[in-house]
Amino acid sequence: MSDQFRNRNDETQSHGTPGKRLAKKTKPALTPAQAQKRKEKRIMVIMIVVAVVMVIAAAGVLLYNRWVKKPNLPPESGQSSGVPESEDPNADPTQEPTLNFDAIQPKVSGARKSKDIYTFLIFGSDVTSGLTDTMMIATYDITNQQATVMSLPRDTIVNNTGHRITDKKLNAVYNLWGQGDDGVTALKNEVSELVGFVPDYYIRIDWELVGEMVDAIGGVWFDNPYHMEYYDPYQDLNIYQEKGYRQIFGDDAMQIVRWRHNGTYKGVPIPGGGDGSDLSRLQVQHDFLKAVLKQTLQIQNVFRIGQLAELFGNRVDSDLSVENIFWFAQEAIMGGLQVDDVEFCTMPVASGKYYQAKYDTTYSFVYPIQSQLLTLINEGLNPYVEQVTIRQLDLMSQASDGSLRSSTGRLADPSVGVVQTKPAPKPDESDPVESDDPDKSDPGESGAPQGSAPVTSDPVTTDPIPVQTDNPPPATQPAEPDVPAGTGGDSTPPPAPVGAPGDGDWGDTPE
């Protein structure tokens, strides 16, 4: 560096002025015309931005009003709709009327536990049989972002006038009433006898929706607990799913939710399918629904609203509109509902069997465990401040002697209130039995009168059973039990009243 440059730099620093490159450049002053033009340009940009925002906002409002709409609660949603749930729609109108009653007290209603709390009956019907093998009652508390979903086992026995035990199962109600609106109303009323309140809305889904919705949300990761293999050409149902964790799409999702147990191959059950019970199937459905719910609650699914709307419009039958359904979905996503906030459970049940002599068949079924069910209803499902008690329910059960009973004390079909016995098999008459010479037979084996003293007994003090001769008894009258050998029909006492206080223990219940 030369001395001349060093001296010049020192001189610059001593004066405290910046170098040439660091000196602030000054812009020439704008003329009034230029300043006005710049100001107008800025205003124009701001107006364009505001206009775009307004258009987007307007589009959002239109989209919101088009796809999202809060539902109104149905009028008198806590009251029975008046359809007699115990009456058989196929019964002969010329027959004498049978018992047709509601539960002892009206269903709970009135003030709700929170501002926005709703209940739903969700079910899917089989296309071939019409049976509703999947049924759930759900309560969604939007205010507190809590939900409870309880599955109703399809083999639950209910108190109606169905002829066979299979007609008295919950999954037969919708089909027994001819499906459609009548079937929905009958099913809602029958479910109300199990939970103590009438669901606000119903949602009937088509099985195809499950697979299509899973595809729409980009698939679901699921740990399949069983090897599933079942083939039924009658229902066009083919299920083959390997055990393990993987991403599930479309048809695989449908197979998983429809599976109940494995089939057989050459008469041998296919292994790996669990115990084959309906409760195991419900547990698989719960786990899969949790996986679907976890994926559905992702924020990116808000932008798939158009695709989902088309699916729901084609595959869902409900008294809720598609806009109403998306309102609930919006509240769940924007409200922060998590999978852990949703409780999945199954109605607590016990197993039973009953023999019907008319059909010479022993039927299996399940019935609610009252004390556990009441706790579950009031803690998670009941949307009302008023508590559900046994007096709002009509629960069937099996007494210790094998007969059936109702918590109301009355049966719509009295014939199941007594034990029906299976007749003894007839002896085989193909090979006659050879007998010895009657003259040489032992008097004790010939049936001849013996010399023993006659046996005396006290007179029968029971009231005689009235006999009706004017009209034939209806088909739902109690079936008379078989008379044991060696006794007279007149000496058989009448059966105890159905649902008598001493007929089994119902446990501790809130009154």
Secondary structure by P-SEA (a helix, b strand, c coil): ccaaaaaaaaaaaaaccccccccccccccccaaaaaaaaaaaaaaaaaaaaaaaaaaaaaaaaaaacbbbbccccccccccccccccccccccccccccccccccccccccccccccbbbbbbccccccccccbbbbbbbcccccbbbbbbcccccccccccccccccccccccccccccaaaaaaaaaaaaaaccccccbbbbbbaaaaaaaaaaacbbbbbcccbbbbbbccccbbbbbbcccccccaaaaaaaaaccbbbbcccccccccccccaaaaaaaaaaaaaaaaaaaaccccccaaaaaaaaaaccccccccaaaaaaaaaaaaaaccccccbbbbccccccbbbbbccccbbbbbcccccaaaaaaaaaccccccccccccccbbbbbccccbbbbcccccccccccbbbbbccccccccbbbbbccccccccccccccccccbbbbcccccccbbbbccccccccccccccccccccccccccccccccccccccccccc
